[in-house]
Structures are given as structure tokens and as C-alpha cells.
């Protein structure tokens, strides 16, 4: 767990390197590191992460700007400020963004959408309910907001638009799903569904977000469970590949080997075979995209495991295997996830320069969902 860090307007990083083609270009693969709110607020930690980008192929950082604790900045919009949540926030988003851009790093804003207990507290009318009318809560006692509620959509896309105006070049939506319907918990009741299926609601949210953010010239991306690439229909949380892929610019399946049950893909211990797990998961994603007419090697950008969960311990060799599996499946970009944003043990997996590595060249650009 990250420790509490003092915030600062901008990190003291090394001088920017020579200019290179920005990751905002659709022709450049994005190779990114996830940065949680505490690391983003820490002068020392952020400077270290920027240093990794200055000396390797890493060219983007995914910054927590709206997470489970609320907003990680002080919004200009008074309505957004009501949902701000956590007390500690970035002192200056502009200083952060300007620093990243000075180092030729694409700033990506991560926004947690439907797992939002902060907004649920401020707007109880937006929450998922139980059959008795009480607010539904998950195993941790947290309320979730109702993915069918259009005012909630507007709020989240509005936050995204404000972050674009503050300088972020890409918006990454996370928790774009329904909560797991555990049998040990009360039944979930959704107002405003109007007969719409759960997978269709999730897809329509992304379609609406994509259309609005496209007008601002930024990519819209979405994090999904890794199993979505291989499960034929929708998961219980309502993520379905064929519905989501056409309506967002990039899908980010979280293909962490440690999260796959024993025996997945015929692999006795998935966590011990990171190359095979990632390659099978992404090869299936490519097959499904090609059936949809989507053949862009940058349309899928997996989240890869840069943390240890069970045996074996993960270091640079295990990350390198996952990266190679991504390229061998025909995709060119990736994001590393470490919950504490500690990447020092994994730097050895990064190439020193940015080069296209996908084993299959693009055949056609991704069609827009319209």
C-alpha cells in the first residue's frame, strides 16, 4: 500500500530528453505505467517514474484522476466539487501535465466510473438498490452507482471533458461494469433500465463518451476483465467483447496471469506461465476483432502484471515474457500495473528505445462506433 505523500506542483525530474514522436499520434504505440494518486502527489516518486520514461521506451503515464476515493484534483465545476471525496489532491494539474509533456510523456487520465461510493453518498438517487428499497452494498460495504442512470453518465463524461481541457491527451475509463451479483448478497435492483440489457447499457455509455470526447480530439479507452477476451458471451458484470470493441478507441483487458484459475487455457498454473496466458488471451482478442473488421494493432492495449500475487515472485523476466506475448499476438502497446506504482524491479524489461514490435502490421484503421 502506498504511503501518504506530500503533494507538490511539479516534480524535479531530469531535463527532458530529445524530442520524439508523441504517443498521442495514432501511429505510435502507447507503452505506459500506471500511477496511483499517492505517487502522482509525490515529488520524489513521480520524478523517479518520469526518469524511467526518459531512459526507456515508456512514453505514457496513466494517472488516477478519479478513483474509488473521489477526484484527485480540485475541479472548476461547482457540481463536480460536490463529489470531490478524498482530502488530498494534486495541487496543480496543469503543472503535472506540463511537466509530463515537457518530457514527451502522454498524460492519460484514469477515471473510475461505476464503483463510486463517493458519488453514491452525495447522490443516493443514483445508487443501485435492494428489493426492499435500501441502498445495495458490496462485500466491503460500499455502495455502487447505477450504470443505467444517464445523469451519472453526464457527470463522468463532464469530468473527462474538464480533464481534457486541463491537458490530458487520453481518457481511460475503469470499472465500466456492473458489480458482481454474488448470491451471498441481496438482489440488485436497477431503476431507469427501461428494458435495456446490462451489456447494452455499458456499451451505450462508452459510445456516448466516445462521441463527446472525440469532438475534443482525444482517445477514449476502457479497462475490462481479462476473461472478456475468451468468454463467448457477456460476463456477469456485463462486459461483452463484441459490444464494447466497436464503440471505444482502445480496449485494455487486464490479462494478469495471477487472476486466472488453475487449468485456464489448459495451463495448470497460469501465474507460472505468463507468456502463454497473455498470448492466448490476446490472440483470441485479435481473432474476435478481425471478425468485427477491426485490424488495428493498437486497438487492444493490455494491462500486464507488474506485481507478485502468489508464486512465483514477479520481476523483470516475467514482465518481459508478457510484453513479448503481446507483440507475438499482434498488438503493439501495453500498460504495466503495480498497485503501489513501484516499477524499479521491472525496468530491466523495458527496451531502451521506442520501436514498433507487433508481429502483424495494421491492415486498416479501426472504424469508429457510430
Secondary structure, DSSP 4 states (H G I P E B T S, - for coil): -PPP----SS--PPPP-S----TTSTTS--EEEEE-HHHHH-HHHHHHHHHHHHHSS--EEEEEEEETTEESS--SSHHHHTT-B-S---S-HHHHHHHHHHTT-EEEEEEE-S--HHHHHH-GGGB-B-TTSSBPB-TTS-B-B-TT-HHHHHHHHHHHHHHHHTT-SEEEEE--SPPP--TTSPPPB-TT-TT--HHHHHHHHHHHHHHHHHTTT-EEEEEEEGGGGT-SS--TT---HHHHGGGSSEEEEE--GGGSPTTGGG-TTGGG-HHHHHHHHHHHHHHHHHHTT---TTSBEEEEE-S--SSSPP-HHHHHHHHHHHHHTT--EEEEE-TT---GGGGGGS-SS-----SS---SPPPP--
